[in-house]
Structures are given as structure tokens and as C-alpha cells.
């Protein structure tokens, strides 16, 4: 059975009904408990916007527009973290949308 974790909201395959505890993908997520709605952040910008911010920062502060360089820079680290979060969020959103569309198409064909 495929379930969605109440804490991290990631889909997981549930083989047994006794472990991990019902509704959670792992024991650490169970110990943290359900995610609070007020703790959720607003929707991050699309990855292209964050990537452009990374390029602009590196061009003006490091003299190169390449995103491949490694710099000991706090702002570079923050932009890279924002980029990773943006990719993760929008990938999950797009995947969910495709799955839902596939389910709707399948239900339409079955009728």
C-alpha cells in the first residue's frame, strides 16, 4: 500500500501494518509528529528564478557566471539551499499533478 507520511509528506510503500507506525514513513518522522500547517513555508520560487539569482550573485561578487565554482560565501550557500528546496518542491508538485492526471485518465477509460 502506498501512503504519504504525515510529517515529511513524502510517499512511501507500507509493507506491514505494525512498523513504522501508521501514517509515518519512519520512526524519526513518527517521533517528530505530524507537520504543523503554520510551520509550512510559502511556495518557493521556480528553480529558474533562483538559478538566475545564483548567476547574478556569482557574476557581481565572484567575477564569473558559472554555477559550478565552489566559494566560501554565505550568500552562495543560501542560494544553493534555496535552489535545492525549489527543485524538491516543484518536482514533488509536478509529480503529484502527473499522477492525479493519470488516475483521472485511467478512470475515464475504465468507464
C-alpha positions in Angstrom: 0.0 0.0 0.0 1.4 3.5 -0.9 0.9 6.1 1.9 2.0 9.7 2.4 4.0 10.5 5.6 2.2 12.8 8.0 5.4 14.6 8.8 7.6 14.9 5.7 4.7 14.4 3.2 6.8 12.0 1.1 5.1 8.9 -0.4 6.3 5.6 0.9 5.5 1.9 0.4 4.0 0.3 3.5 4.6 -3.4 3.7 3.4 -4.1 7.2 0.8 -2.5 9.4 2.9 -2.5 12.7 6.1 -0.7 11.7 6.7 2.1 11.0 3.8 3.5 13.0 0.7 4.1 10.9 0.9 7.3 8.8 4.6 7.8 9.1 7.5 6.6 6.8 10.0 6.1 9.6 10.5 6.2 13.4 12.2 9.6 13.3 9.2 11.1 11.5 6.9 9.4 14.0 8.8 11.0 16.9 8.6 14.4 15.3 4.9 14.0 14.8 2.6 15.5 12.2 3.7 18.6 10.4 2.0 21.7 11.6 0.3 23.8 8.9 1.7 27.0 10.4 5.3 25.7 10.1 4.9 25.1 6.3 6.6 27.8 4.3 5.0 29.6 1.4 5.6 28.3 -2.1 9.2 28.7 -3.2 10.0 30.5 -6.5 10.5 28.3 -9.6 14.0 26.9 -10.0 14.8 29.2 -13.0 14.4 32.3 -10.8 16.7 31.0 -8.1 19.3 29.9 -10.7 19.3 33.4 -12.2 19.8 34.9 -8.8 22.8 32.5 -8.3 24.3 33.5 -11.6 23.8 37.2 -10.9 25.4 36.9 -7.4 28.4 35.0 -8.7 28.9 37.4 -11.6 28.9 40.5 -9.5 30.7 39.2 -6.4 32.9 36.4 -7.8 33.6 37.5 -11.4 32.1 34.5 -13.1 28.6 33.5 -14.1 29.3 29.8 -13.8 27.4 28.0 -11.1 30.0 25.2 -10.9 32.5 27.1 -8.8 32.9 26.5 -5.1 33.2 29.6 -2.9 33.4 30.2 0.8 30.5 32.5 0.7 27.4 32.6 3.0 25.2 34.0 0.3 26.3 31.3 -2.2 25.4 28.7 0.3 22.0 30.2 1.0 21.2 30.5 -2.7 22.2 26.8 -3.3 20.0 25.8 -0.4 17.1 27.8 -1.9 17.7 26.2 -5.3 17.6 22.7 -3.8 14.4 23.4 -1.9 12.8 24.9 -5.0 13.8 21.9 -7.1 12.4 19.5 -4.5 9.1 21.3 -4.1 8.4 21.8 -7.7 9.4 18.3 -8.6 7.1 16.9 -6.0 4.3 19.2 -7.2 4.7 18.2 -10.8 4.9 14.5 -10.0 1.7 14.7 -7.9 -0.1 16.6 -10.8 1.0 13.9 -13.3 -0.1 11.1 -11.0 -3.5 12.7 -10.5 -3.9 13.3 -14.2 -3.0 9.7 -14.9 -5.6 8.5 -12.4 -8.3 10.6 -14.0 -7.4 9.4 -17.4 -7.4 5.8 -16.2 -10.8 6.2 -14.5 -12.2 7.8 -17.7 -11.0 4.8 -19.8 -12.5 2.3 -17.4 -16.0 3.8 -17.6 
